[in-house]
Structures are given as C-alpha cells and as structure tokens.
C-alpha cells in the first residue's frame, strides 16, 4: 500500500520509501522511538512487579519466622532436625510447599523477563542500523 501523506503529521510524501511506510523520515524516527519507549516502559513495569513480589516473599519469610514456626530455635536447625528424624508437620509442610511454589513461579517469571530483555537488546543494533540506512535513503 502506498500513502500520499504522512500518517503522523499529514505532510505530503515524496520519497518512495516514505510512501511505502506511510511516514516521512522524521516522523518514522519518532514513531520508532515511541515504540521503543513502550517496550522499555513494559520492561520497567515488569521489573517493578517483580520487586513487589520479592518484597512480598521476604515479608512472608519473616512473618513465618516471627510467628512461631521457629519455636525458640533457628529455623535452619529445625529443618535439618526434621529432615533427619523424618518428622512430618502438616503446617510446616504447607508453608514449605507454598514457599517453594512461589519461588519456582518467581524463577519462571524472571527467566521469561530476562529472555524478553535479551531479545530487546539483540534487536537494538538492527533498529539502529535500519535508522541509519533509512536516513541515507
């Protein structure tokens, strides 16, 4: 499809590449910059979400430790003792399982977000190269 006027500012397009894109050179750069900012904002939102999740998990950990699960002992020492004695405490197992599930979910989310960030970083040189190629055209 070919455009006669810029979709952003409405100016008449003369360059064949600009006509195909629907944006003049300057407006196209602005559009790309806006798209990159959207990706960066999304990544920042995800990072802030993960920070909140980490705070919640830390709070959960401290709450569990504070509210009697340690029973005047160090939590690690109690866990070791229970592991060796094969003591099964349903409440403790419930908390352990919930904590393990939270940690595994958090690991999955972090891996997914890290992959998205790596993909964005991998695309960055391509985007920059395209900008220079189009600026020369």
C-alpha positions in Angstrom: 0.0 0.0 0.0 1.2 3.5 -0.9 0.5 6.6 1.1 0.5 10.2 -0.3 0.5 11.9 3.1 2.3 11.1 6.4 0.1 9.2 8.8 1.5 11.2 11.7 1.8 14.8 10.6 -0.2 14.9 7.3 2.6 16.3 5.1 2.8 15.2 1.5 5.2 12.3 1.0 7.6 12.3 -2.0 10.2 9.7 -1.1 9.2 6.2 -2.4 10.3 4.5 0.9 8.3 7.0 2.9 5.3 6.4 0.8 5.5 2.7 1.4 5.9 3.2 5.2 3.3 5.9 5.4 5.7 8.1 7.4 8.3 10.7 6.5 11.8 10.2 7.7 11.5 12.4 10.9 8.0 11.0 11.8 9.2 7.5 11.2 12.1 8.0 13.7 9.7 9.5 16.2 7.3 6.5 15.7 10.2 4.0 16.3 11.3 5.9 19.3 7.8 5.8 20.8 7.6 2.1 20.1 10.9 1.5 21.9 9.8 3.6 24.8 6.6 1.4 25.1 8.8 -1.7 25.2 11.1 -0.1 27.8 8.0 1.0 29.9 6.7 -2.5 29.8 10.0 -3.9 31.0 10.1 -1.3 33.8 6.5 -2.3 34.8 7.5 -5.9 34.9 10.7 -5.1 37.0 8.6 -3.1 39.5 6.1 -6.0 39.6 8.9 -8.4 40.4 10.3 -6.1 43.1 6.9 -6.1 44.7 6.8 -9.9 44.5 10.2 -10.2 46.1 9.2 -7.8 48.9 6.1 -10.0 49.5 8.1 -13.2 49.6 10.6 -11.6 52.1 7.7 -10.4 54.2 6.2 -13.9 54.1 9.5 -15.4 55.1 10.0 -13.0 58.0 6.3 -13.5 59.1 6.7 -17.3 59.1 9.9 -17.0 61.1 8.4 -14.5 63.5 5.1 -16.2 64.1 6.2 -19.3 66.0 7.4 -21.7 63.3 10.9 -21.4 64.6 9.8 -22.1 68.3 12.9 -20.7 70.0 15.2 -22.5 67.6 16.9 -21.4 64.5 14.7 -22.3 61.5 17.6 -24.0 59.6 18.5 -26.2 62.6 14.8 -27.2 63.0 14.5 -28.1 59.3 17.7 -30.2 59.5 16.5 -32.0 62.6 13.1 -32.7 60.9 14.8 -33.9 57.8 17.0 -36.3 59.6 14.2 -37.5 62.0 11.6 -37.6 59.2 9.2 -35.7 61.3 6.1 -34.7 59.3 4.5 -31.4 60.5 1.5 -30.7 58.2 1.5 -26.9 58.9 5.2 -26.7 58.3 4.9 -28.7 55.1 2.1 -26.5 53.9 4.3 -23.4 54.4 7.2 -25.0 52.8 5.2 -26.1 49.7 3.7 -22.6 49.4 7.1 -21.0 49.6 8.6 -23.5 47.1 5.7 -22.8 44.7 6.3 -19.0 45.0 10.0 -19.4 44.4 9.5 -21.6 41.3 6.9 -19.2 39.9 9.2 -16.3 40.5 12.1 -18.1 38.8 10.0 -18.8 35.7 8.8 -15.2 35.5 12.4 -13.9 35.9 13.6 -16.3 33.2 10.8 -15.1 30.9 11.6 -11.4 31.6 15.3 -11.9 31.1 14.6 -13.5 27.7 12.5 -10.5 26.7 15.2 -8.1 27.8 17.8 -10.1 25.9 15.6 -10.1 22.8 15.1 -6.4 23.0 18.9 -5.9 23.4 19.6 -8.2 20.4 17.2 -6.1 18.3 18.7 -2.8 19.3 21.7 -2.9 16.8 19.3 -3.9 14.0 17.0 -1.0 14.8 19.9 1.5 14.9 21.3 0.1 11.6 17.8 0.5 10.0 17.6 4.1 11.1 20.9 5.0 9.5 20.1 3.1 6.3 16.7 4.9 6.0 18.3 8.2 6.9 20.7 7.8 4.0 17.9 6.8 1.5 
